[in-house]
Amino acid sequence: MTLVPDAPTLAPPPTQRVRGRNVIAVASGKGGVGKTWFAITLTHAIARSGRRAVLFDGDLGLANVDIQLGLMPKTDLGSVVAGRLTLNQALVNFPGGGFDIIAGRSGSGTLANIPLSRLQMLGDDLALLAGGYDRVVVDLGAGVEKTVRLLAQNAGTILVVTTDEPTSLTDAYAFIKVTHMERPGTDMRVVVNMANSTREGERIYNTLLKACEGFLKISPPLAGVIRRDLKVRDAIRNQTPILIRSPNSEAAADVEAIVERLLAQGK
């Protein structure tokens, strides 16, 4: 596994920030690993368990939660950042899944360049919003940019999604490394997506685990393996959550198993 250069660390906040224990951030070092699909399905599965859940589209550079859900929301995060709406006012209910969303601004990269101070305020607002929900899922952007890392600071648990591609594993390691450097002790867990089998997924995870143990001296646990499933592509193409379109599919069952374990552990 080829290591990447260290990313610059963020300066610690001037005051101790309260991290929401009920906030789950979904991250990936690399795009194209199914992160947003997983964040949607994770939120949906949490809602199906009877919990009140909200999905926050924190991919500020390339928001697409609303597209995958087939929604055209009248409010989005752009209005919040501009100061025209509060986060509560930007909430949109997705009745088919029984959860709320805060959509990003699809087709616009302007949110990726918001000032650091405004981003910190957004994180504080998100922490307040979390008080009204059992679980908040944050779909982070790919990579280790400052916007990604600042939003990740509000999460009690971070699920890092990877696949068997070498670049995906290397970039997932980079995200884990930078997060560990900035916030030692962060609860980070690995999700292997699009694995040919559960055993193959565990092998992929062990490759990443060895790098983390060898170089970082940490052992992020495996949150779960999601098997490769053609019904995932079908659900995305039809802009319908897989737990609605193909609730008995292997991929849907794998995500529900991840949620069951997280909730059992109080995550």
C-alpha positions in Angstrom: 0.0 0.0 0.0 1.5 3.3 -1.1 1.2 6.1 1.5 0.3 9.6 0.7 1.9 12.8 2.1 0.5 14.3 5.2 -2.3 16.7 4.8 -2.1 20.0 6.8 -3.9 19.7 10.1 -6.6 22.0 11.2 -6.0 24.2 14.2 -8.0 23.1 17.2 -11.1 25.2 17.8 -10.8 28.0 20.4 -13.4 26.3 22.7 -14.2 22.7 23.3 -16.9 21.6 20.8 -19.5 19.2 21.8 -19.6 16.2 19.4 -23.0 14.7 18.9 -23.0 11.1 20.0 -26.0 10.5 17.7 -24.2 12.0 14.6 -22.8 9.4 12.2 -20.6 10.8 9.4 -20.1 8.8 6.2 -16.7 9.4 4.7 -14.5 8.1 1.9 -11.1 9.1 0.8 -12.1 8.6 -2.9 -15.2 9.3 -4.8 -17.1 6.6 -6.7 -17.2 4.1 -3.8 -21.0 4.3 -3.2 -20.7 6.6 -0.3 -23.9 8.6 -0.9 -25.9 5.5 -1.7 -24.7 4.0 1.5 -25.6 7.2 3.5 -29.1 7.2 2.1 -29.6 3.5 2.8 -28.1 3.8 6.2 -30.5 6.6 7.1 -33.5 4.7 5.7 -32.6 1.6 7.6 -32.3 3.6 10.8 -35.8 5.1 10.2 -37.2 1.6 9.5 -35.9 0.6 12.9 -38.3 3.1 14.5 -35.7 5.9 15.1 -36.2 9.5 14.1 -33.5 10.2 11.5 -32.3 13.0 9.3 -29.8 12.9 6.4 -27.6 15.9 6.0 -26.0 16.3 2.6 -22.5 17.5 3.6 -20.9 16.9 0.2 -20.5 20.7 -0.3 -18.7 20.4 -3.6 -21.0 17.8 -5.3 -24.3 17.4 -3.6 -26.5 14.7 -5.0 -28.6 13.2 -2.2 -31.8 14.8 -3.6 -31.0 13.5 -7.1 -30.6 9.9 -5.9 -34.0 10.2 -4.1 -35.7 11.8 -7.1 -36.5 15.0 -5.2 -36.7 18.6 -6.2 -36.6 20.4 -2.8 -37.5 24.0 -2.7 -35.0 24.6 0.1 -31.4 23.6 0.3 -28.1 24.2 2.2 -27.3 27.1 -0.1 -30.1 29.1 1.5 -28.8 28.2 5.0 -25.2 29.3 4.2 -26.5 32.5 2.7 -28.4 33.3 5.9 -31.9 33.1 4.4 -33.0 30.0 6.2 -32.1 28.1 9.4 -31.3 24.4 9.2 -34.7 23.6 10.7 -36.3 25.6 7.9 -34.3 23.8 5.3 -35.6 20.3 6.4 -37.5 18.3 3.8 -39.3 15.2 4.6 -38.9 12.1 2.4 -42.2 10.4 3.1 -41.4 7.2 1.3 -38.6 6.5 3.7 -39.9 8.1 6.9 -36.8 10.4 7.4 -35.9 14.0 6.8 -33.1 15.4 4.6 -31.2 18.6 4.3 -30.3 18.8 0.7 -27.2 20.4 -0.7 -27.2 22.5 -3.8 -27.0 20.1 -6.8 -25.0 21.3 -9.8 -23.1 24.0 -7.9 -19.7 24.0 -6.4 -20.1 27.3 -4.6 -20.6 25.7 -1.2 -17.2 24.1 -1.3 -15.6 27.5 -0.9 -17.6 28.9 2.0 -15.6 30.8 4.7 -14.1 28.8 7.6 -16.1 30.8 10.1 -19.4 30.1 8.3 -18.5 26.4 8.1 -17.9 26.3 11.9 -21.3 28.0 12.5 -22.9 25.4 10.2 -21.4 22.7 12.3 -22.7 24.3 15.5 -26.2 24.5 14.0 -26.0 20.9 13.0 -25.1 19.9 16.6 -28.2 21.8 17.8 -30.4 20.1 15.1 -29.1 16.7 16.2 -30.9 17.2 19.6 -34.2 16.7 17.9 -33.3 13.4 16.3 -32.3 9.9 17.4 -29.7 9.8 14.7 -28.2 12.3 12.2 -26.3 10.9 9.2 -23.9 13.3 7.5 -22.9 12.4 3.9 -19.4 14.0 3.7 -17.6 14.9 0.6 -14.8 12.7 -0.6 -11.2 13.5 0.3 -9.6 15.2 3.3 -10.3 18.9 2.5 -10.9 21.3 5.3 -14.7 21.3 4.7 -14.8 17.6 5.0 -12.7 17.5 8.2 -14.6 20.3 9.9 -18.0 18.7 9.3 -16.5 15.3 10.5 -15.6 17.0 13.8 -19.3 17.0 14.7 -19.7 13.3 14.5 -19.5 10.8 17.3 -18.9 8.0 14.8 -17.3 8.0 11.4 -18.0 5.2 8.9 -15.2 5.2 6.2 -16.4 3.5 3.0 -13.9 1.7 0.8 -13.8 -0.8 -2.0 -11.2 -3.2 -3.3 -9.6 -0.7 -5.6 -6.0 0.2 -4.5 -6.7 3.9 -4.8 -9.8 3.6 -2.7 -7.9 1.8 0.0 -5.0 4.3 -0.1 -7.4 7.2 0.2 -9.4 5.6 2.9 -6.1 5.2 4.9 -5.3 8.9 4.2 -8.6 10.0 5.7 -8.2 7.7 8.7 -4.6 9.0 9.2 -5.5 12.7 9.1 -8.6 12.3 11.3 -6.6 10.3 13.8 -3.9 13.0 13.9 -6.4 15.7 14.5 -8.7 13.8 16.8 -7.0 10.8 18.5 -9.5 8.4 19.8 -12.2 9.2 17.2 -14.6 6.3 16.7 -13.8 5.3 13.1 -15.2 2.2 11.5 -14.7 0.7 8.1 -17.4 -0.3 5.6 -16.3 -2.3 2.6 -18.7 -1.8 -0.3 -19.2 -3.7 -3.5 -17.4 -6.8 -2.3 -17.8 -10.0 -4.3 -18.5 -11.9 -1.0 -18.5 -11.3 2.7 -15.2 -13.2 3.0 -13.7 -11.1 0.2 -14.8 -8.0 2.0 -13.1 -9.1 5.2 -9.9 -9.7 3.2 -10.1 -6.1 1.8 -10.7 -4.8 5.3 -7.7 -6.7 6.7 -5.5 -5.0 4.1 -6.5 -1.6 5.4 -6.3 -2.7 9.0 -2.7 -3.9 8.6 -1.7 -0.5 7.3 -3.5 1.3 10.2 -1.9 -1.0 12.8 1.5 -0.9 11.2 1.8 2.9 10.7 -0.8 4.5 13.0 -0.9 1.9 15.8 -4.8 2.0 15.7 -7.3 -0.7 14.8 -10.5 0.7 13.3 -13.1 -2.0 13.5 -15.1 -3.4 10.6 -18.6 -2.0 10.6 -19.7 -4.4 7.9 -19.4 -5.6 4.4 -21.9 -4.8 1.6 -21.9 -7.3 -1.2 -21.9 -6.4 -4.8 -25.5 -6.3 -6.0 -26.9 -5.3 -9.4 -30.0 -4.1 -7.7 -28.1 -1.2 -6.3 -27.5 0.2 -9.7 -31.1 -0.4 -10.6 -32.3 1.5 -7.5 -30.0 4.5 -8.3 -31.0 4.6 -11.9 -34.7 4.7 -10.9 -34.0 7.3 -8.1 -35.6 5.0 -5.5 -34.0 3.8 -2.3 -33.1 0.2 -2.4 -35.1 -0.6 0.7 -38.2 0.5 -1.2 -37.4 -0.9 -4.7 -35.5 -4.1 -3.6 -35.9 -4.5 0.2 -34.9 -8.2 0.1 -31.7 -7.7 -1.9 -28.3 -8.7 -0.5 -27.0 -5.2 -0.4 -30.1 -4.0 1.5 -29.7 -6.8 4.0 -26.1 -6.0 4.5 -26.8 -2.3 5.3 -29.6 -3.3 7.7 -27.1 -5.6 9.5 -24.7 -2.7 9.9 -27.5 -0.5 11.4 -28.5 -3.3 13.7 -25.0 -3.6 15.1 -24.6 0.2 15.4 -27.9 0.6 17.3 -27.1 -2.3 19.5 -23.8 -0.6 20.5 -25.6 2.7 21.1 -23.9 4.3 18.0 
